[in-house]
Amino acid sequence: MVDIKDWVKQNDFFRKKVVSKNENNELQILLANFQGTAQKKDIEVRTKLPGDYSRVKINIKAFSEKVMQDKGGHAINFKDNFSIFRVNAEEFDMPYWAHYAMNESGDLSEIAKYNNTFCYQLKRCNLHCPWCYVDDISKDGSEKNNPDWFSISQIVDEFEKARELHAQGNGSCEGPLNNYRPSGGEPTLAVEQWLLSLRELEKRKLDDEVFVQGDTNLTTGHFIESLEKSGTIEKHLLNKVGERNNFGLLCSFKGTDTESFLNATGMMPSEYAFLEEERWHTFEKYVKAGIDAYPFVYDPNPETLPYFLDDGANRFGDGFYLKTWILPLKLYGPEIERYAKKSRITLGDDKELRDKFKKEVQQNLDERFAQSKEVMQKILWDKFRLNYQEITRPRVKLNAPNFLSWFFSS
């Protein structure tokens, strides 16, 4: 029977595949190579890669004039706050995290400068989520597909090169580049990269301009504690991250009960059910450290979603209802192959069969998401007389006494 101690040992094994020291005794991490992957094909539908080991993501398509023109429309009016909030809710609200943290003004006219995000991917994950948009070969910790080792200073060098190209109008997409995202894989297998990146940006006097967006699957709380206890990472590392204004954390809650969690993470043996509680423990660590943590729920079960939210509110206050969003799942190349394999269907190069299969699976995912969205609307309306996604999440505080009284009076 696997327990949390075994899980910590497993994560230590995964870490050693992608974390080491270079000749200058600096931390270096193994990054995935995008070349030759299905993910690369998906990315380059909209943006070209700045290099083999990084990408630039457009968070909100409606902020990009070029993207919207390609779709036969135009970017939104940035003087219209209602339109800005609407598209934040329809897509990803990360640009608003950055705008709020870096500016904290009511003027949203410059929010688009936080729309583009420089991303790199650690080449190891500790889960096997079937709907992950990353190829398995890009998160297996192996030497396959020519990964490479980078120090944090080298990664920030690549970021600055990409940033300069964007400033010149020659970037992967239109607009400036002011977001920096360590991704994966599971980034917290090398959790110190967050603080090292923040310090490197500060050293280069970029901390007033660049927002760092972390992400995690919330399964490494005890592992991080073991790293700190052994002296592998510095003491109070998460608190030091939480002291920074230019950091926000995407926290992925996968599923809303034991069965949906195991399905959503690919950890099907019931012996891994203890990880459902581990994610609450991990999330609590980030909140207590003062990190601005944003809970997202992927692949919720509409029937158990209310109990999940109640559990979160009991642990972190009523703000948890308001700060939690559910996200739709969209099928990309790597996911289609996994779903086909699970269904024992060989797609090969048959485009008609592939398109039909994708349409059927996507329809099921969309129906489940629509049901969950109705649940979110009902819960928020019944409790607070608020519509789901009506308020901006950076203003919502977790573990804050009398938060709702303050919020509704401010």
N, C-alpha and C positions, 0 to 999 in steps of 0.2 A: 504493500500500500504506500503510495506516494504522499508525503506530507510537506509542510512548508520548508523544513530543513533540506529535504531532497531537492525542492524547487530552487532554493538558494544555490545549492551546489550545481544544478543544471545551468543556472544563469551565469555562474562563475566560469563554467566550461565554455558557454557561448561567448562570454566577454573576452576570454583569452584568444579567441579566434580573430577578433577584430580590434583589439587594443594592445598597444605595445609602447615602447620608448624608442626614439631615434638616437642617433649618435651623439646628439646634444642633450640627451636625457629628457627630451620633451615628449609629452604625450603625442602619440600618433594613432590615427584610427583608419580602418580599412573601409574605403568607399566603393560602392557599387558602380560599375561601368554601364552607362545606358546603351552603348552601341550594341546592335544586334538583338535588342529586346522588343517584345510586344509593347512594352510601356513607351519606348521611344517612338514607335509608330503612332500611338495614341497622342503623345505630347505634340508631335510635329504636325498634327492636324491643325493646330492653332499657333504654336510657337516653335521656333528653331532652338536647338540646344546651344548654349554658349560654350560648351565643352563636353568631354566624354563623361565627366564626373559631377555635373551639376545641371540644373534646369532652372527656368524661370516660369513660375506659375501665375496666371491671371486669376485673381480671386473672384472678381465680379465682372462678368462679361459686359454688363450694361454700362460699366464705367469706361469702356474702351470704344472709341469711335470707329477704329478700324474693324474690330470684331463685329460690331453692330452693323456697319456698312456691308460687311460680307454676308450678313443675315438679312440684308434689305432694310435696315433701319438706321437709327442714330443713337449715340450715347445720351444718357439722361441729362436733364438740365441741372447743373450743380448748384443752382440758386434755389432749387426746389427741395427743401428738406424732406418733405413727405415722400417724394420719389426716391431719394437716397435711402431712407429708412426701409421703404418697400423692397428695393432690390437687395439690401443687406439681408432681409428676412428670406427672400426667395433663393438666394445663393449662399454665400458665406459672409459672415459679419466681421471677419478678421480685420479688414481695413479700418473698421470703426474702433476695434480694440486699440490699434496703433494710434489713430487720430486722437482718441480720448486720453491715452497715456502720455502722448508726446505734446499735446496741445491743450486739452481740457477746455476748449472754448466752444461756444455754440455755433460758431461759423464752420459749416461743413464744406465750404466751397473748394477746399484743397484736400479733401479726403482721398481723391484719386491718386495722390502721390504715394499712398500706402497700398495701392492695388496690386502691384507686382511684387512677387516674392522669390528670392533666390533660395533654392533648395539643394541640399545634397543628402545622400542616403547611406547610412551605416549598413554594411553588408551582412547583417545578421538580425533575425527576429527570434523571439522565443515562443511565438504562437504560429498557428497555421490557418489564419482566417481565410475562408474560401472566396470571399468577395474582395480581397485585397487587390488593388490595381497594380501592385509591384510583382514582377516576375519572380518565381521561386528562386531562380538562379541569382537574383539580385539581393537575396536575403538569407542565403544558406551558410554564410561564413566561410565558404570555400575559396580557392584560388581560381575557380572557373570564371570565364568571361572577362579575364584581365582586370580585376579590381586593382586599386592602388592605395598606398599608404600616404596620408596627409597629416601634417601637424595642423593645429588650429590656425597658426599664423599663415600657413600656406593656403588654407581654405579661405581665410579672410582676404588674402592676396587675390584669389580667384574672384571673390565677391567684388572687390574694388575694381578689378578689370571689367567685369560685367557692368558694374555701376557706371563706370566711365563711358562705356559704349552707349548705355542708355542715355546718359547726359548729352552725348553727341548726336542722339537720334538714330544710332546704329545698333540698338540692342535687340534682344530676342523678340520684343514687342514694344509698342509705343509707351511713352511715359517714363518717369524716373523709377529708380530701383532703391527702395528704402526699407524693405523687409528682408530679414535673414532667417532662414529656417533650417535647423538641424533636424533631419528626418531619418527615416529608415525603411525597413527594419524597425527595431525597437531602440530609439535613441538613448534610453536610460541604462542600457548595458554599458554605455560610456557617459554616465550622467554628468561627469565633471566638464564635459564639452560645453554645457550651458554657461557655467561661470567663466571658463576660459575664453569663450567667445565674447561674452560681455566685457571682460577685462581687456581683450585685444581691441575691441571696438572703441573702448574708452581711451586706450593708449594712443589710438590713431585719431582721437578727437571726433569720433563718429557717433558717440552715444547720445548726442542731442538730436541726431538725424535718423538713426537706424533703430528700428524696432526688431527685437528677436522673438520669434514665435516658436516655442517648443511644442512637441507633441509626445504623447505616451499612451500605451494601452493599459496602464494602471495595474501592472502585475509585478512590480519590482520594489515595492515598499520595504519588505524585509531584506531584500538583496542590497538595497542602498544602505540600510542600517548595518549590514555585515561589512560592506566596503568601508564605511566610516569607522566601525569598531576595530577593523584590522589595520587602519591607517592607510589604506589604499587611496582613499580620497580624504580631503581635508575636513576637519570638524565643522559642523553647522553649515555645510555647503548649500543646502536648500534655503536656509535662512538668508544666506548672503545673496542668493539669486533673488529671493523675495524682497530684498532691500532695493533692488533696481526698479526704476520706473519704466524702463524700456523692455520689459519682458512679460509675455502672456503665454499661457499653457493650454493647448487643446487636449482635453482629457477624454479619451474614448471609452465609454461604457458600452460594452458589446452584449446585446441581449438584456432582458429584464427579469430573468429567472434562471434557475440552474440549467434547465434544458436549452433555452434559447442562448444562454451564455456559452455552453459547450458547443452548440451548433455554430454560433457566430465566430468562435475562436478556432474551430477545428480540433479542439482538445476533447474528442468524443469520449474517451474512457471516463467513467464516472469518478475515477480516483482523482481526477483533477478538479472536481467540483469545489474544493476548498479555495480555488482561485477566485470564485465569485465573491467571497468575503475579503480576499486579499486586495481586490480593487477598491473596496471601501477604505481599508487600512491605508492604502497608498494615497488615495485622494485626500484623506484626512491629513497626511503628512504635508502635502503641498499647501493645503488651506492653512494649517497651523504655522507653516513657514512664512506665510504672508504672500505667497505667490498668487497672482491673479489667475485663477484656474477656471476654465470654461468647460462645463460638462456637456458632452455630446453623447447621444444614444444612437447607436447603429443597430439596425435590425431588431427593433423592439417587438415584443409580443403584445399586441393591443390589449389582450385580456389581463396581463400582469403588469402593464405599464403603470396603472394607478398605485399598485402596492410598492413598486420600485420607487416612485416619486415620494410616496409617504415615508418610506424608509430613509430616503435621502434627506427629507425635511426633518425627520426626527433626529438625524445626526448633525445636520448643518443649518437648521433653521428654515423658515418659510422662503427665504431667498432661493433655496434650491429649486423650488417649483418654477421660479421666474428665470433663473439663470440656465436651466437645462433646456437644450433644443434637441430635437430628433433630426437626423439627416437622411435624405433618400439615398438609396444605393443605386449606382449606375454601372452597368456592365461594360467593362473595357476588355481588351484583348486577353490578359492573363486570367481574368475571372471566367470568361466564356470557356476557356480550355478546362478550367477546374470543374465547372458545373457539368460540362459535357462528359468528362471523365467519371464524375460521381454518378451521372445518369447512364454510364456505359454506352455513350453515343460517340461514334467516330465522325468528326466533322471534316477533317482533311481540308482540301481546297474547294469543297463544294460551297460556293457562296450562297446559293439559294437555301441550302440546308442550314448553314451557319446563321443567316439572317432570320430564318423561321424560328430556330432554336433560341436565339437571342431575344426575339420579340416575345416569345412565350414566357421565358424566365423573367424578363424585365417587367412584363405585365403583372406577374405574381408579386414581385417586389414592390411595384407601384401600388397595388391594391392594399398590401399590408401597411405600407407607409401612409396611405390615405386614411386608413382606419385608425392608425396611431395618432395622426394629426387631429382627427376628430376627438379622440380621447383627451389630448392635450388641451384643445379648445374648451371642452366641457369642464375639465378640472379647474383651469384658470378662471373661467367665467363663474363657476359655482363658488369658488373660494374668494376671489378678489374682484369680481366683476371687471376683469381684464380679458382682452383677446389674446390668444397665443401669439407670441412674438411682437406684442404691441409696444413693449418698452425695450430700451437699449440695454444690453447686458452688462457693459462695463460699470454702470451705476449700481448694479445689484451686488450686495455684500453677503458673503456666507459667514455663518457663525457670528453674526452681529446681533447683539441684544436690541430688541425693539426696532429692528430694521424696517419693518413695514410701516410703523408709525412715522419714522423719519422719512421714508421714501414718499409716502402719500402726502406729507406736509411740505415737502421740498419743491 
